[in-house]
Amino acid sequence: MDKLDILSIGIIGLLVGVLGTGAGGVVTSFLGKPGEGLLSVVLGFAGGIMLSVVFLDLIPEAFAVGGVVPSMVGIFLGTLVIMALDLVLPHTHFFSESEEGSRYVKTGMVLGLGIAMHNLPEGLAIGSGYTVGIDTGVGLAIAMALHNIPEGMAMATPMVIGGVDAKKVILWTGAAGLPMGVGAFLGALIGNLSPMVLAISLGFAAGAMLYIVFDEMIPDAQQLAQGHSGTFGGVAGVLAGIVLAVI
């Protein structure tokens, strides 16, 4: 493939996951809770890029390599898996501070578990993208890295409030990104089996990303918005995604 080998793809997924969530931990540990307007822009921007990647890269590539039916099956499965994870494990809707005292630390750790579990299928998206080509993989990696930063912030906030040392906060938030490397490795491995499997994998990635964008990123961006910050962030993200696709 004009693509990278499977191990390299796994390493890229690992770096995207660890550096993304870890960066969120760094921001919260040293700068404190970010303003809602800024967070709204970040969430909207990341969601916009993800939508561009889905509709300009993942779905067209899935249709091209395996046809409509396997692609639609993959989209359904990807949506279903992420929805099931949301029902079973807590994930983030950002910066809920309903817990008090030492329970903040537990809240942060439980959030981290949910984020880690979600990062596995999200890593599959990166691996499947690199199976198609480096350009698609890079677009997905950027989108997922941006998506992971506010997730790391969400995990770090209750831990910081609970008095956890900054170094430990960064360590734990980075660790929540580790499963993304496993997911990227598996996505690349599975995507190389056959055109039909690749189409299902790409569809799965698209479905997972669509669920994340519409269930989490856009609603949270609008809820935190100062004026139209979430909307402008989303539009800017879509435009950036288009530029990435063209380049």
C-alpha positions in Angstrom: 0.0 0.0 0.0 1.1 3.7 -0.5 0.3 3.4 3.1 2.2 2.7 6.2 2.9 -0.7 7.6 0.5 -2.0 10.3 2.9 -1.4 13.2 3.5 2.2 12.2 -0.2 2.8 12.0 -0.6 1.4 15.5 2.2 3.7 16.8 0.5 6.7 15.1 -2.8 5.8 16.8 -1.0 5.5 20.1 0.6 8.9 19.8 -2.7 10.5 18.7 -4.5 9.0 21.7 -1.9 9.7 24.4 -0.9 13.2 23.2 -4.5 14.2 22.6 -5.9 13.3 26.0 -2.6 14.1 27.7 -2.7 17.6 26.2 -6.1 18.1 27.7 -4.6 17.1 31.1 -1.8 19.6 30.6 -4.1 22.5 29.8 -6.3 21.8 32.7 -3.5 21.2 35.2 -1.6 24.3 34.4 -4.2 26.8 33.1 -7.2 25.6 35.0 -10.7 25.1 33.6 -10.9 26.7 30.1 -13.5 29.3 29.4 -16.8 27.9 28.0 -16.5 30.0 24.8 -13.1 28.7 24.0 -14.1 25.1 24.7 -17.2 25.6 22.5 -15.0 26.7 19.6 -12.7 23.7 20.0 -15.6 21.2 20.2 -17.3 22.8 17.2 -14.0 22.9 15.2 -13.2 19.2 15.9 -16.7 18.2 15.1 -16.6 20.1 11.8 -13.4 18.4 10.8 -14.8 15.0 11.7 -17.9 15.6 9.5 -15.7 16.6 6.6 -13.6 13.5 6.9 -16.7 11.3 7.1 -18.4 12.7 4.0 -15.4 13.5 1.8 -13.2 10.5 2.6 -14.6 7.6 4.6 -18.0 7.1 3.0 -16.9 7.7 -0.6 -13.9 5.3 -0.1 -16.1 2.7 1.5 -18.5 2.8 -1.4 -15.7 2.7 -3.9 -13.8 -0.3 -2.4 -16.8 -2.5 -1.3 -20.1 -1.1 -2.5 -23.1 0.4 -0.7 -24.4 -2.6 1.3 -21.2 -3.4 3.2 -20.6 0.3 3.8 -24.1 0.8 5.2 -23.7 -2.3 7.4 -20.4 -0.8 8.8 -22.1 2.6 9.4 -24.9 0.9 11.4 -22.4 -1.2 13.4 -20.2 1.7 14.2 -23.1 3.8 15.5 -24.5 0.9 17.5 -21.1 0.1 19.2 -20.5 3.6 20.3 -24.1 4.0 21.5 -23.8 0.8 23.5 -20.6 2.0 25.1 -22.3 5.3 26.0 -25.1 3.3 27.7 -22.7 0.9 29.6 -19.8 3.3 30.5 -19.8 7.0 31.4 -18.2 9.2 28.9 -18.1 12.9 28.9 -20.5 15.7 28.6 -18.1 18.3 29.6 -17.3 19.6 33.1 -20.1 18.3 35.2 -19.2 19.2 38.8 -22.0 17.6 40.7 -19.7 15.5 42.9 -18.1 16.9 46.0 -14.9 16.5 48.0 -12.7 13.4 47.5 -15.3 11.9 45.1 -14.0 14.3 42.4 -11.0 12.0 42.0 -13.1 9.0 41.6 -15.3 10.9 39.1 -12.2 11.7 37.0 -11.0 8.1 37.0 -14.4 6.7 36.0 -14.6 9.3 33.2 -11.1 8.2 32.2 -12.3 4.6 31.9 -15.1 5.6 29.7 -12.8 7.7 27.5 -10.3 4.9 27.3 -13.0 2.4 26.1 -14.3 4.8 23.6 -10.8 5.4 22.2 -10.6 1.7 21.1 -13.2 2.0 18.3 -12.1 5.5 17.5 -8.6 4.1 16.9 -10.2 1.7 14.5 -11.2 4.7 12.4 -7.6 5.8 12.2 -6.3 2.4 11.2 -9.0 2.0 8.6 -8.2 5.4 7.2 -4.5 4.6 6.8 -5.4 1.4 5.1 -7.0 3.5 2.3 -4.1 6.0 2.1 -1.9 8.3 4.1 -4.0 11.4 3.3 -7.2 9.8 4.7 -5.3 8.6 7.7 -3.8 12.0 8.4 -7.1 13.7 8.3 -8.6 11.2 10.7 -5.6 11.4 13.0 -5.9 15.2 13.2 -9.7 15.0 13.8 -9.2 12.4 16.6 -6.4 14.4 18.2 -8.5 17.5 18.4 -11.4 15.4 19.7 -9.3 14.0 22.5 -8.1 17.3 23.9 -11.4 18.3 25.4 -11.9 14.8 26.6 -8.6 15.0 28.5 -9.8 18.3 29.9 -13.1 16.7 31.1 -11.2 13.9 32.8 -8.6 16.2 34.4 -11.0 18.8 35.8 -12.5 16.8 38.7 -9.0 15.3 39.4 -7.5 18.8 39.7 -10.4 19.9 41.9 -9.8 16.8 44.0 -6.2 17.8 44.6 -4.4 15.3 42.4 -0.8 16.3 41.6 -0.4 17.8 38.1 2.1 15.2 37.0 -0.3 12.4 37.9 -3.2 14.1 36.2 -1.1 14.3 33.0 0.0 10.7 33.4 -3.6 9.4 33.8 -5.1 11.5 31.1 -2.4 10.3 28.7 -3.0 6.7 29.7 -6.7 7.1 28.7 -5.5 7.5 25.1 -3.5 4.2 25.0 -6.4 2.0 23.6 -6.4 4.2 20.5 -3.1 2.6 19.5 -4.6 -0.8 19.9 -7.6 0.2 17.9 -5.5 1.7 15.1 -3.4 -1.5 14.9 -6.6 -3.6 14.7 -8.2 -1.3 12.1 -5.2 -1.5 9.8 -5.0 -5.3 10.3 -8.7 -5.9 9.6 -8.8 -3.4 6.7 -6.2 -5.3 4.8 -8.2 -8.6 4.7 -10.5 -7.9 1.8 -12.3 -5.1 0.0 -15.6 -6.0 1.7 -14.0 -6.0 5.1 -12.3 -2.7 4.4 -15.6 -1.2 3.3 -17.2 -2.4 6.5 -14.3 -1.0 8.5 -14.5 2.4 6.8 -18.3 2.4 7.3 -17.8 1.5 11.0 -15.4 4.4 11.4 -17.9 6.7 9.7 -20.8 5.5 11.9 -18.7 5.9 15.1 -17.6 9.4 14.2 -21.2 10.5 13.2 -22.5 9.3 16.6 -19.7 11.2 18.4 -20.3 14.4 16.5 -24.1 14.4 16.8 -24.5 13.0 20.3 -21.6 14.7 22.0 -19.6 17.4 20.1 -22.3 19.6 18.5 -24.7 19.5 21.5 -21.9 20.3 23.9 -20.5 23.0 21.7 -23.9 24.7 21.5 -24.5 24.3 25.2 -21.2 25.9 26.1 -21.4 28.5 23.4 -20.9 32.2 24.0 -23.0 33.8 21.3 -22.4 31.7 18.1 -18.9 30.4 19.1 -19.9 26.8 18.6 -21.4 27.4 15.2 -18.4 29.4 14.0 -16.1 26.7 15.3 -18.1 24.0 13.5 -18.1 25.9 10.2 -14.3 26.6 10.5 -13.8 22.9 11.2 -15.7 21.9 8.1 -13.7 24.3 5.9 -10.4 23.1 7.4 -11.5 19.5 6.7 -12.3 20.4 3.1 -8.8 22.0 2.7 -7.2 18.9 4.2 -9.1 16.7 1.7 -8.1 18.9 -1.3 -4.4 19.0 -0.2 
